[in-house]
Every structure is written in structure tokens, then in C-alpha cells.
């Protein structure tokens, strides 16, 4: 009985650690002033680019969208600027 409880607790702890590891990078969002400043874009990573190319009140979001033979392909779109 003690072994099954220990096994269950270790599975829960491992699951929690994995959840934290996945959620932490998603929460951090980087902002740069030029798209050329983006280095090492990863799959699913989102970076805000404040280069003035989007309409007033919006900012460009560059996302690592697909994996190609040459690396990660990026998509770009203008999103609402979030005030902090």
C-alpha cells in the first residue's frame, strides 16, 4: 500500500514539474524594437516587435509557427497593444 501511494505522489510531482516547465516560457513574452533583433526564434515562441509598422494602438507579434528544413518559419500579425 505504501508503494502505491509513493508511486502516485511521484507521478503527481512529475506532472506538476512538467506543467511549470511548459507554462513558464509561454508566460514570458519578449519585446524588441526591430525584427532583425530576433535571434533563435523557437517553435511557438511569441515576440512583440515595436517598429511602428502596425496601426495606432497595435503592435506586431512574430510567432515561430512551423518547423522547416532551414529552421523555424515565422508568422507576423498586428495585435492590440496591452497596457500595463
N, C-alpha and C positions, 0 to 999 in steps of 0.2 A: 504494500500500500504506500509506503514512504517513497519508493522508487517512482511510482506513477505520479505522485504529487510533485516530486522533484523534476521529473521529465516535463510535466505540464508547466511548471513555473519557468523552466529554462526556455521552453517554446514561446511563452508569453514574453519573456525578457528579450529574446532574439527578435521577435516580431516588433516589439516597441523600438528596439535599436534600429531596425531596418526602416521603420516608418520615420524616425527622426532623421536618419541619413538621407532619405529621399526628400523629405519636406524642407530641410534646411537650404539646399541650393535653390529650390524653387522660390523660397521667400526672399532671398537676396536678389535684388534687381539693380544692375549696374547702369550708370548713365554716363555718356561721353558726349563731347561736343562735335566730333566729326566721325563719320562712318569708317574712315581709314584708321581710327584709333582702336577699332575692334580687332583683337588678336585671339586666336584659339577659340572660335565660337563652337560650342558643343551642341549636340542634338537636344532640342527642347529648351535651350537657354534663350532668355529674352533680354535684350539690351535696349535701353532708351537712347535715342540719338537726338540731341537738341541742336540741329543745324539750321533751323529756320525754313526747312523745305515743306513743312506742313502748315495748314491754315491756323489762324489765331486760336489759341486755346487747345491746340492739339500738339502731340509730339510723335516722332517716328519710332516705331517699335520694330526692331530687327530680331527675327526668330530663327534659330537653327532648325530647319524644317525636315530636310531629308538627307540621308547619307548617300553620297555618290562615290564613284571611283576616285575622284580627286579630293574628296573631303566632305564637309558639311555644307549643303546649299542653304542659303539664307532667303527668307521672305521678308518683305517690308510692307508696313501699313501704318497709317496715321491713326492714333487713338486719342481719346480725351486725356488731357493733362490732369493728373491727380494733384490737388493742392494738399500740402502737408502742414 
